[in-house]
Structure formats: C-alpha cells, structure tokens
Amino acid sequence: MNAAHILASIHDLNVLVIGDVCLDRWCYYDPDLSEPSRETGIPRLAVVNTELTPGAAGTIANNLVSLGVRKVGVVGAVGQDGFGWELMRALTARHIAPDLLVRSAQVTTFTYTKLINSRTGEEDRPRVDFISSAAIPADVEEELSAHLRQWFHHFDVILVSDQAETDTAGVVTPAVRETLIDLATASPEKIVWVDSRVRIEHFRDVIAKPNAMEAEQACLRAFNDVDLRRLYESRSYKLMMVTDGSNGVRVFDAAQERHVPGRNVKAVDICGAGDAFSAGASCALAATGDPIQAAEFGNLIASITVQKRGTGSASPQEVLQAAGEA
C-alpha cells in the first residue's frame, strides 16, 4: 500500500488510547512586561496568551485524530480540578472522546506548564509541572480495568502509553497492565501496541515499541545483558519495533530482525516523535498487516512532526506531500 491507501484505511479505524493523559499548557510571556512584585520584589513572568493541548497519551490521540481515524477514545484518570476541566475541554475540542476517563477527587491532573518567550518563540524558562507521587486509588484502578474489559473489543487498535517514570501515580498500574495482558493474550489478532518508558519488559503477548535506550535498559533490568532478540523472545511479543531517531527502526518478529531506515529531515523539535511514530505505525499495521510498511509509515509521520515546534501532528495532506503523492 502507498500512503494514500493507508490513509484511506485509517478512516475506518476505531482506536483506544490508554495511559497517562496529561494537560500541556503553553504559556506565552512578554519579557517587556516583566516587573518586580510589590510584595516580594521577585520579577514576574507576564503571561499574555495560553494554549491548551492534551499531552502524553493525549499526544498520541492528537496524532490519531489528525491522521483521520474514525473514532479516538482515551482511558485514563483525571482530577476533579481546574486542570482536569481544561483537559476535558481540550480533548473534546479535538474530537477525542473523553467518556472513558475516570474522574476522581483523589487524583491530581498531570499538568505541564511550558513558558515560552513571545518575542523569540523559544521555551526559555523552567517548566512548571503539577504532578502527584501518590498511587492511583484502588477504586479508580478497578474502574480503569473495567473500562478496558468492557470496551476492548469495540476498538480495532489499543495503544498503551505508559509514561510515568515512578512506581506509583501512573495509570498503567500492575493490575491494569495484567488486565491488558490477559485481553491481548485472549485476542492474538488484536493490535495491542505498548510504549512504556521504564516497564516494557513487564508486558507480554503485545506489540512492544521501546526506543533504543528504553530497550537496552529493559534488557539490563531483565537479565543484565543487552540482547534485544532475547527481550523479544522472552516476553512473547507479537512484534517489537525499536526506534532510534533518524537511524530508523529495528523490527523484530518470529522470523528475523530487519532494519527500516529513518527519513532525512531537519528536526526542529523531537518532542512527541515517538508518539507520532506509534500513532502512524500502529494504524498502518492495522491497514496493511505488514510490519515493514507500518514502520515506514510511522517514520513518515514522525518525520513531519519533528519539523514543527512542540508536540505537532501530521495531516493527511502533509503525509501525502512528504510521501511524494500529493
């Protein structure tokens, strides 16, 4: 299939994203309006405009919508706070179904505030993050698993975004992970695509998408040696794609390991490149059944987004132009 055929097939897909859905707040400040606080004497940052976008798992959802997926849903946990309200609004504005988000007063909405100089367009101040180190409450965890069991078979592709780098607070808890593994094992034909920063070795019977560093670290944690083939085989992955930026992708399946070259573009911002790859490659795999075509399409999508500032996405027209099919 060429890019046009893959895009046409993507229009028929329903995709569910589960994971740490965050709120990205892009705050543009005017350095000329900085003045000392009367109370403390500390100079203020004068924010003159704020843009809100879903982040982390929400970045994958953004990319899916941009590609034209028929229905995009998200499973995650959101606080009953102002940031949670803003996140729900940002999702709805992008036609991402928020119905399966679990809202709880015991949960803090993960929020990343990015301070950008309105004169230069550069993010030149430390990020202000609103995070939680508390474990997901048991009732929220059970509701997340219940959503998965109920809705798993209503979607063509399941995308797991396990972004938390601590043992607690992330949505993909051990119990939620086991629910996903059980569902994936019972439905070998289903595309269950997992991107996990620090726990990829704990998944089984799924399609694994670590980057090169994550895969190597997973090997060291699992058996104190870097052996990607062993990682693939020992976890019974259906498929493993190891991304390595402009160096391309190493694709592991039962038969062999193959390399898919990266695309030669000038990157402006690599933030969200892995999410863009996952969105594109998982949908292309559903459309073609071919891991190599899927990796090539994922590279194509990521090559478009890295040429944009922030966590960009790729429209069908941009995809066709980049593929030389416009």
C-alpha positions in Angstrom: 0.0 0.0 0.0 1.1 3.6 -0.6 0.5 6.4 1.8 -2.8 7.3 0.2 -4.2 3.8 0.5 -3.1 3.6 4.2 -4.8 6.9 4.9 -8.0 5.7 3.3 -7.9 2.6 5.5 -7.2 4.7 8.6 -10.5 6.4 8.2 -12.3 3.2 9.0 -10.4 2.5 12.3 -11.5 3.0 15.9 -8.6 3.4 18.2 -8.4 3.4 22.0 -5.6 5.0 23.9 -4.9 4.1 27.5 -2.4 5.8 29.7 -1.3 8.9 31.4 -3.4 11.6 29.7 -1.9 15.0 30.7 -2.6 18.6 30.1 0.0 20.7 28.3 -0.3 24.4 28.9 1.7 26.5 26.5 2.1 29.9 28.3 3.5 32.7 26.2 5.0 35.5 28.3 6.1 39.0 27.2 9.5 39.8 28.6 8.9 43.5 28.2 6.1 43.3 30.8 8.2 41.8 33.5 8.3 43.9 36.7 9.1 43.2 40.3 6.4 42.1 42.6 5.4 44.8 45.1 5.2 42.1 47.9 8.4 40.1 47.2 10.5 42.1 44.7 10.8 39.0 42.6 10.3 39.8 38.9 7.1 38.3 37.4 6.6 36.4 34.2 3.7 38.2 32.4 1.8 35.5 30.5 -0.2 37.1 27.7 -1.6 34.0 26.0 -2.2 30.4 26.9 -2.8 27.4 24.6 -4.1 24.1 25.9 -3.4 20.7 24.3 -3.7 17.1 25.6 -0.3 15.7 26.3 1.5 12.3 26.9 -1.2 9.8 25.9 -3.1 12.8 24.7 -0.4 13.5 22.2 -0.9 10.0 20.6 -4.6 10.8 20.5 -3.9 14.1 18.8 -1.9 12.4 16.1 -4.6 9.8 15.5 -7.3 12.5 15.0 -5.0 14.4 12.7 -4.5 11.3 10.6 -8.3 10.9 10.2 -9.0 7.9 12.5 -12.8 7.5 12.6 -13.1 7.4 16.4 -10.4 8.0 19.1 -11.2 7.3 22.7 -9.0 7.6 25.8 -8.9 5.7 29.1 -7.1 7.5 31.9 -7.6 9.2 35.2 -8.3 12.9 35.6 -8.7 15.0 38.7 -11.8 17.0 39.7 -9.8 20.2 39.5 -9.5 23.2 37.2 -6.7 21.5 35.1 -9.0 18.4 34.7 -11.7 20.6 33.3 -9.3 22.3 30.9 -8.1 18.8 29.8 -11.6 17.6 29.2 -12.3 20.7 27.1 -9.0 20.3 25.1 -9.9 16.7 24.3 -13.4 17.5 23.3 -12.3 20.4 21.1 -10.1 17.9 19.1 -12.9 15.3 18.8 -11.2 12.9 21.2 -13.9 11.0 23.1 -13.4 11.6 26.9 -16.2 9.3 28.0 -13.9 6.6 29.4 -11.8 9.0 31.6 -12.2 8.3 35.3 -12.7 11.5 37.2 -11.8 11.4 40.9 -11.2 14.0 43.6 -8.3 11.8 44.8 -6.4 12.2 41.6 -4.3 15.1 40.5 -4.5 16.1 36.8 -0.9 15.9 35.5 -0.2 19.3 34.0 2.9 20.6 32.3 3.2 24.3 32.0 5.6 25.4 29.4 6.8 29.0 29.4 7.6 30.4 26.0 9.1 33.8 25.2 6.5 35.5 23.0 9.3 37.6 21.3 11.5 34.7 20.3 9.1 31.8 20.3 11.6 29.9 22.5 10.8 27.9 25.6 13.5 29.5 27.8 12.2 29.2 31.3 12.0 26.1 33.5 8.8 24.1 33.1 6.2 24.2 35.9 4.8 20.7 36.4 1.8 19.8 38.5 2.4 16.1 39.4 1.4 13.5 42.0 3.5 10.9 43.7 0.5 9.1 45.2 -0.6 5.8 44.0 -3.8 5.6 41.9 -6.7 4.9 44.3 -7.9 1.3 44.3 -11.4 2.2 43.1 -10.0 4.3 40.2 -7.7 1.4 39.3 -10.7 -1.0 39.2 -12.8 1.3 37.1 -9.9 1.7 34.6 -9.7 -2.1 34.3 -13.4 -2.4 34.0 -13.4 0.1 31.1 -10.8 -1.9 29.4 -12.7 -5.2 29.8 -15.9 -3.6 28.6 -14.6 -1.7 25.6 -11.5 -3.7 24.4 -13.4 -5.4 21.6 -15.1 -2.3 20.4 -11.8 -0.9 19.0 -9.6 -2.0 16.2 -6.3 -0.9 17.8 -5.4 -0.5 21.5 -2.5 1.9 22.2 -0.9 1.9 25.6 1.1 5.0 26.7 2.9 4.1 30.0 4.8 7.3 30.5 5.2 7.5 34.3 8.8 7.0 35.4 8.0 6.2 39.0 6.5 3.1 40.5 3.3 4.9 41.6 1.0 7.5 40.2 0.9 6.2 36.7 -2.4 4.9 35.2 -0.9 1.7 33.9 -0.6 0.0 37.3 0.4 -3.6 37.7 -3.3 -4.6 37.9 -4.2 -2.5 34.8 -1.2 -4.0 33.0 -2.3 -7.6 33.8 -5.8 -6.8 32.5 -4.2 -5.6 29.2 -2.0 -8.7 29.0 -5.0 -11.0 29.7 -7.0 -9.3 27.0 -4.1 -9.3 24.5 -3.4 -13.0 25.1 -7.0 -13.9 24.6 -7.2 -12.0 21.4 -4.0 -12.7 19.4 -5.4 -11.0 16.3 -5.9 -7.6 18.1 -3.2 -4.9 17.8 -2.3 -4.0 21.4 0.6 -1.6 20.9 2.6 -0.7 24.0 5.0 2.2 24.6 6.4 2.1 28.1 9.3 4.2 29.3 10.6 2.0 32.1 8.4 -1.1 32.2 8.3 -2.6 28.7 9.8 -5.9 30.0 6.8 -6.4 32.2 4.4 -6.7 29.2 3.7 -10.0 27.4 1.9 -11.0 24.2 1.7 -7.4 22.9 3.4 -5.3 20.2 6.3 -3.5 22.0 7.6 -0.2 20.9 10.5 1.0 23.0 13.2 3.4 21.8 16.8 2.1 21.7 17.7 3.4 25.1 14.5 2.0 26.7 15.0 -1.4 25.1 18.6 -1.6 26.3 17.7 -0.6 29.8 14.9 -3.1 29.8 17.4 -5.8 28.9 19.7 -4.8 31.7 16.8 -4.9 34.2 15.5 -8.2 32.9 18.7 -10.2 32.5 21.7 -7.9 33.0 22.7 -8.0 29.4 21.8 -6.1 26.2 20.2 -8.7 23.9 17.2 -7.3 22.1 16.3 -10.7 20.4 16.2 -12.3 23.8 14.0 -9.5 25.1 11.6 -10.1 22.2 11.5 -13.8 22.7 11.4 -14.0 26.5 8.3 -11.7 26.6 6.5 -13.5 23.8 6.0 -10.2 22.0 3.9 -10.5 18.8 6.2 -7.9 17.3 8.9 -5.5 18.6 9.8 -2.2 17.0 12.9 -0.4 18.5 13.0 3.2 17.3 16.3 5.1 17.2 15.5 8.6 15.8 17.0 9.4 12.5 18.8 6.0 12.5 15.4 4.3 11.8 13.7 1.3 13.3 14.8 -2.3 14.1 11.9 -4.6 13.6 11.8 -8.0 15.4 9.4 -10.8 14.6 9.4 -14.5 14.9 11.4 -14.9 11.7 14.1 -12.3 11.7 15.3 -8.8 12.6 15.1 -6.1 9.9 16.1 -2.5 9.7 13.9 0.3 8.3 16.0 3.4 7.6 14.9 6.8 9.0 14.0 9.8 6.9 16.5 12.5 6.3 14.8 15.7 7.6 15.9 18.7 9.6 14.4 18.3 13.0 13.2 21.4 14.9 11.7 19.7 17.9 11.8 15.9 18.6 9.3 16.2 21.5 6.5 13.7 20.8 8.3 12.0 17.9 7.8 8.5 19.5 4.1 9.2 20.0 3.7 10.3 16.4 5.5 7.1 15.3 3.2 4.9 17.4 0.1 6.5 16.1 1.2 6.2 12.5 2.8 2.7 12.6 0.0 1.0 14.7 -2.7 2.3 12.3 -0.6 1.3 9.2 -0.1 -2.2 10.7 -3.9 -2.5 11.1 -4.3 -1.4 7.5 -1.6 -3.4 5.8 -0.7 -6.3 8.2 2.9 -5.6 7.1 5.4 -4.6 9.9 7.8 -3.0 7.4 5.2 -0.9 5.8 4.0 0.0 9.3 7.5 1.1 10.4 8.0 3.1 7.2 4.7 4.9 7.7 5.5 5.6 11.3 8.8 7.1 10.3 7.0 9.2 7.7 4.6 10.6 10.4 7.4 11.3 12.9 9.5 13.0 10.2 6.7 15.5 9.7 6.1 16.2 13.4 9.7 16.8 14.3 9.8 19.7 11.8 7.3 21.5 14.0 7.7 23.2 17.4 6.0 21.4 20.3 4.2 18.1 20.0 3.0 18.5 16.5 0.8 16.2 14.4 0.6 15.3 10.7 -2.4 16.0 8.5 -3.3 13.7 5.6 -2.2 16.4 3.1 1.1 16.8 4.8 1.5 13.0 4.7 0.8 12.8 1.0 3.2 15.7 0.3 6.0 14.1 2.4 5.4 10.8 0.6 5.6 12.4 -2.8 2.0 11.5 -3.6 0.3 14.9 -3.4 
